[in-house]
């Protein structure tokens, strides 16, 4: 069994069966290149190996861990990934992104200098040129192997696309160095320099050729303490997307109710409903980080790292709790039980809406799916809480 194992996988896209019981094994210290015309299935192989697309048959395994199979089971392990989309949110910082991809703290400056990014270490990715952004995405895929003395799988889907000549040559050399360190690399590419760096070349439709590639030299990068990304909370603080999307909706709801109702005349369930309504409105706006993760298909890269989508639930609790407290103050009925209930209700509602939206992301046109039509049912829990807490 190799480090990367695809066992009799079948993938259907639309009405076409792109792969039919296709098998591939990439061993430790091996670079395998997938070559062929656009649309022949190279990207499908990479995404199937990463567990990003459903399988009609077979399974994908990396480092002995099941990544995905035809029964829908999912697993995750440490591997590097670079897709055709950069998969980087524009508000991520260059150095921060590489450290998140590594999962460890280390001195990142020398690595960025080699790739001509040392002067952009604290810049947002949105400020970079297309080629620089591509280098950040590439390094995000390579770094798990660069810091590891044990075999790590690397999946690269046309990572050389958009790179200048020097960067492509550096990538080809890096692939041989990683192979010398015992890492396994599966890469889709048209470039002859990347193909020449392969131990095996698989040309679609499925002809195989062995190469006599040069031997590289691997030097592991010393890593420090393990790093917890908290990417959703960082993005939310940096962009204030939770306040802009969820908080404003709650404030508008409160303002509309004040225009129509006199808080002094409210009592019982009507009063409880008035106080809890802004938190519900904020929650119905969904996960604010979800919209950020849609940029450059960042959600796909992060889904290989964790089963939980990037989120900022702590911030949501604060925003929804604050909206409930504000509504309580206006009615002069400051009830801490209602404030806590509002914070929890808003955060839970936001999570459910976010999960509904996240469930459609693997579809070709996720924004065209009318899954939002299901969200009105979330008024029922709000009504039950109102009924329970009514004074």
Secondary structure as the mmCIF struct_conf table of DSSP 4:
data_model
#
loop_
_struct_conf.conf_type_id
_struct_conf.id
_struct_conf.beg_label_comp_id
_struct_conf.beg_label_asym_id
_struct_conf.beg_label_seq_id
_struct_conf.end_label_comp_id
_struct_conf.end_label_asym_id
_struct_conf.end_label_seq_id
BEND BEND1 UNK A 3 UNK A 3
STRN STRN1 UNK A 4 UNK A 13
TURN_TY1_P TURN_TY1_P1 UNK A 14 UNK A 15
STRN STRN2 UNK A 16 UNK A 26
TURN_TY1_P TURN_TY1_P2 UNK A 28 UNK A 29
STRN STRN3 UNK A 31 UNK A 35
BEND BEND2 UNK A 37 UNK A 37
TURN_TY1_P TURN_TY1_P3 UNK A 38 UNK A 39
BEND BEND3 UNK A 40 UNK A 41
HELX_RH_AL_P HELX_RH_AL_P1 UNK A 42 UNK A 50
TURN_TY1_P TURN_TY1_P4 UNK A 51 UNK A 51
BEND BEND4 UNK A 53 UNK A 53
BEND BEND5 UNK A 56 UNK A 56
STRN STRN4 UNK A 57 UNK A 62
TURN_TY1_P TURN_TY1_P5 UNK A 63 UNK A 64
STRN STRN5 UNK A 65 UNK A 69
TURN_TY1_P TURN_TY1_P6 UNK A 70 UNK A 71
STRN STRN6 UNK A 74 UNK A 74
STRN STRN7 UNK A 79 UNK A 82
BEND BEND6 UNK A 84 UNK A 85
TURN_TY1_P TURN_TY1_P7 UNK A 90 UNK A 91
BEND BEND7 UNK A 92 UNK A 92
STRN STRN8 UNK A 93 UNK A 93
HELX_RH_AL_P HELX_RH_AL_P2 UNK A 94 UNK A 102
TURN_TY1_P TURN_TY1_P8 UNK A 103 UNK A 103
STRN STRN9 UNK A 104 UNK A 104
HELX_RH_AL_P HELX_RH_AL_P3 UNK A 109 UNK A 114
TURN_TY1_P TURN_TY1_P9 UNK A 115 UNK A 116
HELX_RH_3T_P HELX_RH_3T_P1 UNK A 118 UNK A 120
TURN_TY1_P TURN_TY1_P10 UNK A 121 UNK A 122
BEND BEND8 UNK A 123 UNK A 123
STRN STRN10 UNK A 124 UNK A 124
HELX_RH_3T_P HELX_RH_3T_P2 UNK A 125 UNK A 127
BEND BEND9 UNK A 128 UNK A 128
HELX_RH_AL_P HELX_RH_AL_P4 UNK A 130 UNK A 146
TURN_TY1_P TURN_TY1_P11 UNK A 147 UNK A 147
BEND BEND10 UNK A 149 UNK A 150
STRN STRN11 UNK A 153 UNK A 157
BEND BEND11 UNK A 158 UNK A 158
TURN_TY1_P TURN_TY1_P12 UNK A 159 UNK A 162
HELX_RH_AL_P HELX_RH_AL_P5 UNK A 165 UNK A 180
TURN_TY1_P TURN_TY1_P13 UNK A 181 UNK A 182
STRN STRN12 UNK A 184 UNK A 188
HELX_RH_AL_P HELX_RH_AL_P6 UNK A 192 UNK A 196
TURN_TY1_P TURN_TY1_P14 UNK A 197 UNK A 197
BEND BEND12 UNK A 199 UNK A 199
STRN STRN13 UNK A 200 UNK A 203
TURN_TY1_P TURN_TY1_P15 UNK A 204 UNK A 206
STRN STRN14 UNK A 207 UNK A 210
HELX_LH_PP_P HELX_LH_PP_P1 UNK A 213 UNK A 215
HELX_LH_PP_P HELX_LH_PP_P2 UNK A 220 UNK A 222
BEND BEND13 UNK A 225 UNK A 225
STRN STRN15 UNK A 226 UNK A 226
HELX_RH_AL_P HELX_RH_AL_P7 UNK A 231 UNK A 239
HELX_RH_AL_P HELX_RH_AL_P8 UNK A 241 UNK A 242
HELX_RH_PI_P HELX_RH_PI_P1 UNK A 243 UNK A 247
HELX_RH_AL_P HELX_RH_AL_P9 UNK A 248 UNK A 260
HELX_RH_3T_P HELX_RH_3T_P3 UNK A 263 UNK A 265
HELX_RH_AL_P HELX_RH_AL_P10 UNK A 268 UNK A 284
TURN_TY1_P TURN_TY1_P16 UNK A 285 UNK A 285
HELX_RH_AL_P HELX_RH_AL_P11 UNK A 288 UNK A 293
TURN_TY1_P TURN_TY1_P17 UNK A 294 UNK A 294
HELX_RH_3T_P HELX_RH_3T_P4 UNK A 295 UNK A 297
HELX_RH_AL_P HELX_RH_AL_P12 UNK A 298 UNK A 303
TURN_TY1_P TURN_TY1_P18 UNK A 304 UNK A 305
BEND BEND14 UNK A 307 UNK A 308
HELX_LH_PP_P HELX_LH_PP_P3 UNK A 309 UNK A 310
HELX_RH_AL_P HELX_RH_AL_P13 UNK A 313 UNK A 331
TURN_TY1_P TURN_TY1_P19 UNK A 332 UNK A 332
HELX_RH_AL_P HELX_RH_AL_P14 UNK A 336 UNK A 358
TURN_TY1_P TURN_TY1_P20 UNK A 359 UNK A 362
BEND BEND15 UNK A 363 UNK A 363
TURN_TY1_P TURN_TY1_P21 UNK A 364 UNK A 365
HELX_RH_3T_P HELX_RH_3T_P5 UNK A 366 UNK A 368
BEND BEND16 UNK A 369 UNK A 369
HELX_RH_3T_P HELX_RH_3T_P6 UNK A 371 UNK A 378
HELX_RH_AL_P HELX_RH_AL_P15 UNK A 379 UNK A 389
#
